[in-house]
Amino acid sequence: MKNLQHWDSIYESLKTSFSDQLFDLLFSHATPIFLSHQKIIVQVDPIAFSFLKEPQTENFVKFKHIVCAHLNVDDIQIRFIEPGDNIVTNKEQLNQEDINEYEVTVNPNTILSPNILSKSNYPKNNLERNYTFKNFFYSHENKKVLSACQLIIQNIQSPKFNPFFLYGHSGIGKTHLVNAIGNELYEINPSLKILYINATMFLEEYTNLFKGGINNLDASDNFKTKYYNLDVLIFDDIQILEGKESTMKEFFSIFEQLRFHKKMVILTSDKRPDDINFEDRLISRFLSGLTLEIKIPDSDTKKRIFYHYAEKEQFNVDENAVQVFIENSQNVRALIGYLNAMLLYSINEEIDGDIFTKINALEIVNSQTGNMNNYNPNQVIEIVANYFDLESKDLKSNSRKKNIVLARHFAAYFLAMKLKLSHKAISEYLGLKNHSSATRAINNLNKNHNKDEYKEPFIKLSKYLNK
């Protein structure tokens, strides 16, 4: 057995040994470039590389332990690289004997594409292995969609409805679900010829047919053979082919061929079939199968998703912080983005203590949405109040308690410095008697921010509000 074949089992061990969130961050797009009993080279994306490049880190050591266990060796050289890196250096050469033995038949000065990895036993189906039904959360409204997916799997040899057309807003789980169908089908019957492809990949592949000239018949034949012989075609984001007439014509030919031979076609789109600018004959074919909408998850579902991943990562999250994430996530993709940001904050030790607070949540939301400099006045007041364990209404009250006065001065200062509000507007937001009160508060911070009582809150609030 060639060593690259070990990668499948290594990959599965990584999935079970790391939390879902950390696995997604570090290894979901990992590609083995070279693998022997002495050395492994793995290409990872730039974010993952930043966490794996140092051999002394916990994640690196854990990865090494898993690889050694699968290869039954005591030690191994490990090198992580980013896309675009060379796989050889002056100190490290892969000679022709290595290449022949491990079937990595490429120029050793270039990065391998996942599509030209050697003759290992991977299914060449493009499926995202981490997308399964087990880690898909659905609300009551999407129960029908899940039932349809199971019917497809149970009746794959003689589809009850074909095609299956799944549509809905971006980021709510369409890609996850159709990959889950493919993964379960492959688990049940590895001999099935399954292919996942999105419209962008298909366009690029079809365009490349003509790089050798319009009469590149061999490439065209290979293209048709690849698609005509499939048992299951999963085609994502079909709406991207709007206006691409020649590509659509080729797709229609593939679609008709597969349907004629009772092979399953699964399609996704962010629009209903009859809202896409396609030929009537294609729209009618799409509508002749089963068309279902996957709906935006409700707040309860988003909370279940959030708490599931937060618990896996052992995040301690304040309930008010959770609410900020839920209210600012229009889809699951946004929510996962917040969780990834939390993971980075945690790794970089950018939270105070061991709990994610509402302040942290607001900071993450604003950084993720590109609105770091677009806090509104009430958000600034709320952030300052939270820092001092107060409520916004305390800062707007007539109280002269020392801690409230101090917090009020900070709020006035940041409203002026960050949002450039006039002193009159600041007085109105904070319920001050007149603009001179705001002026005194701002001058007080300008004068005293380096003193002991002011220094720590000034530094931390500046960090929260000015990142």
ChimeraX attribute file (.defattr): number of C-alpha atoms within 10 A of each C-alpha:
attribute: neighborCount
match mode: 1-to-1
recipient: residues
	/A:1	8
	/A:2	14
	/A:3	16
	/A:4	22
	/A:5	16
	/A:6	17
	/A:7	19
	/A:8	14
	/A:9	13
	/A:10	17
	/A:11	20
	/A:12	12
	/A:13	15
	/A:14	21
	/A:15	19
	/A:16	10
	/A:17	14
	/A:18	18
	/A:19	16
	/A:20	18
	/A:21	18
	/A:22	20
	/A:23	18
	/A:24	16
	/A:25	19
	/A:26	21
	/A:27	20
	/A:28	20
	/A:29	13
	/A:30	19
	/A:31	20
	/A:32	18
	/A:33	22
	/A:34	23
	/A:35	23
	/A:36	17
	/A:37	15
	/A:38	13
	/A:39	12
	/A:40	19
	/A:41	18
	/A:42	18
	/A:43	26
	/A:44	22
	/A:45	18
	/A:46	13
	/A:47	12
	/A:48	22
	/A:49	20
	/A:50	14
	/A:51	17
	/A:52	21
	/A:53	16
	/A:54	14
	/A:55	14
	/A:56	9
	/A:57	11
	/A:58	12
	/A:59	17
	/A:60	17
	/A:61	13
	/A:62	13
	/A:63	18
	/A:64	18
	/A:65	15
	/A:66	17
	/A:67	24
	/A:68	17
	/A:69	12
	/A:70	13
	/A:71	18
	/A:72	10
	/A:73	12
	/A:74	12
	/A:75	15
	/A:76	17
	/A:77	13
	/A:78	17
	/A:79	18
	/A:80	24
	/A:81	23
	/A:82	19
	/A:83	14
	/A:84	10
	/A:85	12
	/A:86	13
	/A:87	23
	/A:88	15
	/A:89	9
	/A:90	5
	/A:91	5
	/A:92	8
	/A:93	12
	/A:94	13
	/A:95	10
	/A:96	13
	/A:97	9
	/A:98	15
	/A:99	15
	/A:100	10
	/A:101	12
	/A:102	20
	/A:103	17
	/A:104	20
	/A:105	16
	/A:106	14
	/A:107	11
	/A:108	18
	/A:109	13
	/A:110	13
	/A:111	18
	/A:112	23
	/A:113	13
	/A:114	14
	/A:115	8
	/A:116	10
	/A:117	18
	/A:118	18
	/A:119	13
	/A:120	17
	/A:121	13
	/A:122	13
	/A:123	15
	/A:124	13
	/A:125	17
	/A:126	17
	/A:127	21
	/A:128	17
	/A:129	16
	/A:130	18
	/A:131	20
	/A:132	17
	/A:133	19
	/A:134	8
	/A:135	14
	/A:136	13
	/A:137	15
	/A:138	22
	/A:139	16
	/A:140	10
	/A:141	13
	/A:142	16
	/A:143	11
	/A:144	12
	/A:145	18
	/A:146	15
	/A:147	10
	/A:148	16
	/A:149	16
	/A:150	14
	/A:151	14
	/A:152	20
	/A:153	15
	/A:154	13
	/A:155	12
	/A:156	18
	/A:157	13
	/A:158	12
	/A:159	19
	/A:160	16
	/A:161	19
	/A:162	23
	/A:163	24
	/A:164	25
	/A:165	24
	/A:166	25
	/A:167	23
	/A:168	18
	/A:169	16
	/A:170	17
	/A:171	17
	/A:172	20
	/A:173	22
	/A:174	23
	/A:175	22
	/A:176	19
	/A:177	21
	/A:178	25
	/A:179	24
	/A:180	23
	/A:181	21
	/A:182	27
	/A:183	22
	/A:184	17
	/A:185	20
	/A:186	17
	/A:187	10
	/A:188	11
	/A:189	10
	/A:190	12
	/A:191	11
	/A:192	17
	/A:193	18
	/A:194	23
	/A:195	20
	/A:196	21
	/A:197	16
	/A:198	17
	/A:199	18
	/A:200	14
	/A:201	13
	/A:202	17
	/A:203	16
	/A:204	11
	/A:205	12
	/A:206	18
	/A:207	12
	/A:208	13
	/A:209	19
	/A:210	14
	/A:211	11
	/A:212	10
	/A:213	9
	/A:214	9
	/A:215	11
	/A:216	12
	/A:217	13
	/A:218	9
	/A:219	16
	/A:220	16
	/A:221	11
	/A:222	12
	/A:223	14
	/A:224	13
	/A:225	12
	/A:226	13
	/A:227	20
	/A:228	18
	/A:229	16
	/A:230	18
	/A:231	19
	/A:232	22
	/A:233	25
	/A:234	24
	/A:235	21
	/A:236	26
	/A:237	20
	/A:238	22
	/A:239	19
	/A:240	15
	/A:241	19
	/A:242	13
	/A:243	12
	/A:244	11
	/A:245	12
	/A:246	12
	/A:247	18
	/A:248	18
	/A:249	13
	/A:250	12
	/A:251	19
	/A:252	15
	/A:253	14
	/A:254	21
	/A:255	21
	/A:256	16
	/A:257	16
	/A:258	22
	/A:259	15
	/A:260	9
	/A:261	11
	/A:262	18
	/A:263	22
	/A:264	25
	/A:265	24
	/A:266	22
	/A:267	26
	/A:268	27
	/A:269	23
	/A:270	21
	/A:271	17
	/A:272	19
	/A:273	24
	/A:274	14
	/A:275	10
	/A:276	17
	/A:277	12
	/A:278	18
	/A:279	13
	/A:280	11
	/A:281	9
	/A:282	18
	/A:283	16
	/A:284	13
	/A:285	16
	/A:286	22
	/A:287	16
	/A:288	14
	/A:289	17
	/A:290	15
	/A:291	20
	/A:292	17
	/A:293	20
	/A:294	22
	/A:295	19
	/A:296	21
	/A:297	21
	/A:298	15
	/A:299	15
	/A:300	11
	/A:301	17
	/A:302	23
	/A:303	16
	/A:304	14
	/A:305	19
	/A:306	19
	/A:307	18
	/A:308	15
	/A:309	18
	/A:310	18
	/A:311	12
	/A:312	13
	/A:313	18
	/A:314	11
	/A:315	17
	/A:316	13
	/A:317	19
	/A:318	14
	/A:319	11
	/A:320	14
	/A:321	17
	/A:322	18
	/A:323	14
	/A:324	18
	/A:325	23
	/A:326	22
	/A:327	11
	/A:328	15
	/A:329	17
	/A:330	19
	/A:331	19
	/A:332	21
	/A:333	14
	/A:334	19
	/A:335	22
	/A:336	18
	/A:337	15
	/A:338	23
	/A:339	21
	/A:340	17
	/A:341	17
	/A:342	22
	/A:343	18
	/A:344	16
	/A:345	15
	/A:346	17
	/A:347	11
	/A:348	9
	/A:349	11
	/A:350	12
	/A:351	15
	/A:352	11
	/A:353	8
	/A:354	11
	/A:355	14
	/A:356	22
	/A:357	22
	/A:358	22
	/A:359	24
	/A:360	22
	/A:361	22
	/A:362	23
	/A:363	20
	/A:364	23
	/A:365	22
	/A:366	18
	/A:367	15
	/A:368	14
	/A:369	11
	/A:370	10
	/A:371	12
	/A:372	17
	/A:373	13
	/A:374	12
	/A:375	17
	/A:376	11
	/A:377	20
	/A:378	14
	/A:379	14
	/A:380	24
	/A:381	25
	/A:382	19
	/A:383	23
	/A:384	27
	/A:385	22
	/A:386	16
	/A:387	16
	/A:388	13
	/A:389	12
	/A:390	16
	/A:391	16
	/A:392	21
	/A:393	13
	/A:394	16
	/A:395	27
	/A:396	17
	/A:397	14
	/A:398	14
	/A:399	11
	/A:400	10
	/A:401	9
	/A:402	9
	/A:403	14
	/A:404	21
	/A:405	17
	/A:406	18
	/A:407	24
	/A:408	24
	/A:409	24
	/A:410	25
	/A:411	29
	/A:412	30
	/A:413	25
	/A:414	24
	/A:415	25
	/A:416	19
	/A:417	11
	/A:418	17
	/A:419	16
	/A:420	12
	/A:421	16
	/A:422	13
	/A:423	22
	/A:424	16
	/A:425	19
	/A:426	25
	/A:427	20
	/A:428	14
	/A:429	17
	/A:430	23
	/A:431	15
	/A:432	19
	/A:433	12
	/A:434	14
	/A:435	15
	/A:436	13
	/A:437	17
	/A:438	28
	/A:439	19
	/A:440	15
	/A:441	20
	/A:442	22
	/A:443	15
	/A:444	15
	/A:445	20
	/A:446	11
	/A:447	9
	/A:448	13
	/A:449	17
	/A:450	13
	/A:451	11
	/A:452	9
	/A:453	11
	/A:454	14
	/A:455	13
	/A:456	13
	/A:457	17
	/A:458	17
	/A:459	12
	/A:460	13
	/A:461	18
	/A:462	13
	/A:463	11
	/A:464	17
	/A:465	20
	/A:466	12
	/A:467	10
